[in-house]
Amino acid sequence: MSHTSESLTPTPAGSIAGHLSAMRAKWGWFVALGVLMLVAGLIALGNLVLGTVASVFYVGAMMAVAGVGEIFHAFQVKGWGAFFFWLLSGLLYLAAGIIAFMNPLLAAGVLTLLLGISLIVSAVFRGVAAWHARPHAGWGWLEASAIITLLLGIIILIGWPVNSLWILGMFLGIDLIFSGVAVLMLGMRLKK
């Protein structure tokens, strides 16, 4: 004979409370991570070129790892007829990763150019979405976001390639600072 409590699944509220309790026990780790991210963000903002190079090295490392993975994968799926596709894709990723390490300024230039173009394309899509959402409340916020994103993309492209030395470092620093503040505040809130 089984008891009804053994067959019941945990409720979402009980599961959340359990996770929250576990997080509260580790509040100090959240605070430490937040402070570490803040310091890293300030270092990146203090030396934008160093922040840009760090960003390029990170992207280069991820591309190299992905390239090695795809090359390995190509040899695992030889019988599928897509061997050369996977091999070529992996070699291109690996080459791009190596180039990022060998010439980080060139890689920063390419990444900055792609960032500017991506922001403009994103702004166009947001603008179209805002236009279609116009009769509904809040469409103006979407339109404002589209305009700001478009201006940011245009500013990046106008300053390219000179701004390639500092744009990625600035974005990295700002992101680390905002993320650090968020994690720090979460840790402080968990302490209470």
C-alpha positions in Angstrom: 0.0 0.0 0.0 1.4 3.3 -1.0 0.9 6.6 0.7 -0.5 9.5 -1.3 2.4 11.7 -0.4 4.9 9.3 -2.0 3.1 9.6 -5.4 2.7 13.3 -5.5 5.1 15.3 -7.5 6.6 18.5 -6.1 4.7 21.6 -6.8 6.4 24.4 -8.8 6.2 26.7 -5.7 7.9 24.0 -3.6 10.6 23.5 -6.2 11.2 27.2 -6.5 11.4 27.5 -2.7 14.0 24.7 -2.6 16.1 26.4 -5.3 15.8 29.8 -3.5 16.9 28.3 -0.2 20.0 26.7 -1.9 20.8 30.0 -3.5 20.5 31.9 -0.2 23.0 29.5 1.3 25.5 30.6 -1.4 24.8 34.4 -1.4 28.5 35.1 -0.8 29.5 33.5 -4.0 27.0 35.7 -5.9 28.5 38.8 -4.2 32.1 37.6 -5.0 31.2 36.9 -8.7 29.5 40.3 -8.9 32.5 42.1 -7.5 34.8 40.1 -9.9 32.7 41.1 -12.9 32.7 44.7 -11.8 36.5 44.8 -11.5 36.9 43.1 -14.9 34.5 45.6 -16.4 36.4 48.5 -15.0 39.7 47.1 -16.2 38.2 46.7 -19.7 36.8 50.3 -19.7 40.1 51.5 -18.3 42.0 50.0 -21.2 39.7 49.6 -24.2 42.3 48.2 -26.5 43.1 45.5 -23.9 39.4 44.8 -23.6 39.1 44.6 -27.4 42.0 42.1 -27.6 40.5 40.0 -24.8 37.2 39.9 -26.7 38.9 38.9 -29.9 40.9 36.2 -28.2 37.8 34.8 -26.6 36.0 34.7 -30.0 39.1 33.2 -31.6 39.3 30.5 -29.0 35.7 29.6 -29.4 36.1 29.4 -33.2 39.2 27.2 -32.9 37.5 24.9 -30.5 34.4 24.7 -32.8 36.7 24.1 -35.8 38.5 21.2 -34.1 35.1 19.7 -33.1 33.8 19.9 -36.6 36.9 18.3 -38.1 36.6 15.5 -35.6 32.9 15.2 -36.4 33.7 15.0 -40.1 35.7 11.8 -39.6 32.9 10.4 -37.5 30.2 10.8 -40.2 32.3 9.8 -43.3 29.6 7.5 -44.5 26.9 10.1 -44.6 28.2 11.8 -47.7 28.7 15.2 -45.9 32.4 14.5 -44.9 33.8 17.3 -47.0 31.2 19.8 -45.9 32.0 19.2 -42.2 35.7 19.1 -42.9 35.7 22.3 -44.8 33.5 24.0 -42.3 35.8 22.9 -39.4 38.9 24.0 -41.3 37.4 27.5 -41.9 36.5 27.8 -38.2 39.9 26.7 -37.1 41.6 29.1 -39.6 39.4 32.0 -38.4 40.3 31.2 -34.8 44.0 31.1 -35.6 43.8 34.3 -37.6 42.1 36.0 -34.6 45.1 35.0 -32.4 47.8 35.9 -35.0 46.2 39.2 -36.0 43.8 40.4 -33.3 43.5 43.9 -34.9 42.3 42.5 -38.2 39.9 40.3 -36.4 38.7 43.2 -34.3 38.1 45.2 -37.5 36.0 42.4 -39.0 34.0 41.8 -35.8 33.4 45.6 -35.4 32.2 45.8 -39.0 29.9 42.8 -38.5 28.6 44.3 -35.3 27.7 47.6 -37.0 25.9 45.8 -39.8 24.1 43.5 -37.4 22.8 46.4 -35.4 21.4 48.1 -38.5 19.7 44.9 -39.7 18.3 44.4 -36.2 17.0 48.0 -36.1 15.2 47.5 -39.4 13.5 44.4 -38.2 12.5 46.1 -34.9 11.2 49.1 -36.9 9.1 46.9 -39.0 7.8 45.1 -35.9 7.0 48.4 -34.3 5.1 49.6 -37.4 3.0 46.5 -37.4 2.4 46.8 -33.6 1.4 50.5 -33.9 -2.2 50.4 -32.7 -1.2 48.5 -29.6 0.1 50.0 -26.4 3.9 50.0 -26.1 4.7 50.1 -29.7 6.6 53.4 -29.2 9.1 51.7 -27.0 9.9 49.2 -29.7 10.2 52.1 -32.2 12.5 54.0 -29.9 14.6 50.8 -29.5 14.8 50.5 -33.3 15.9 54.1 -33.7 18.6 53.9 -31.0 19.9 50.6 -32.4 20.0 52.1 -35.9 21.9 55.2 -34.7 24.4 53.0 -32.8 25.0 50.8 -35.9 25.5 53.9 -38.1 27.9 55.5 -35.6 29.9 52.3 -35.5 30.1 52.0 -39.3 31.0 55.7 -39.7 33.9 55.3 -37.3 35.0 52.0 -38.8 37.9 50.9 -39.0 39.5 53.3 -36.5 36.9 52.5 -33.8 37.8 48.8 -34.1 40.5 49.4 -31.6 38.1 50.2 -28.8 34.5 49.4 -29.6 34.6 45.7 -28.6 36.4 46.6 -25.4 33.9 49.2 -24.5 31.0 46.8 -25.1 32.7 44.1 -23.0 33.4 46.6 -20.2 29.8 47.9 -20.2 28.4 44.4 -20.3 30.6 43.2 -17.4 29.7 46.2 -15.3 25.9 45.8 -15.8 26.1 42.0 -15.3 28.3 42.5 -12.2 25.9 44.9 -10.6 23.0 42.6 -11.3 24.8 39.6 -9.8 26.0 41.6 -6.8 22.6 43.0 -6.1 21.1 39.5 -6.4 23.7 38.2 -3.8 22.9 41.1 -1.5 19.2 40.4 -1.8 19.7 36.7 -1.1 21.6 37.6 2.1 18.5 39.3 3.6 
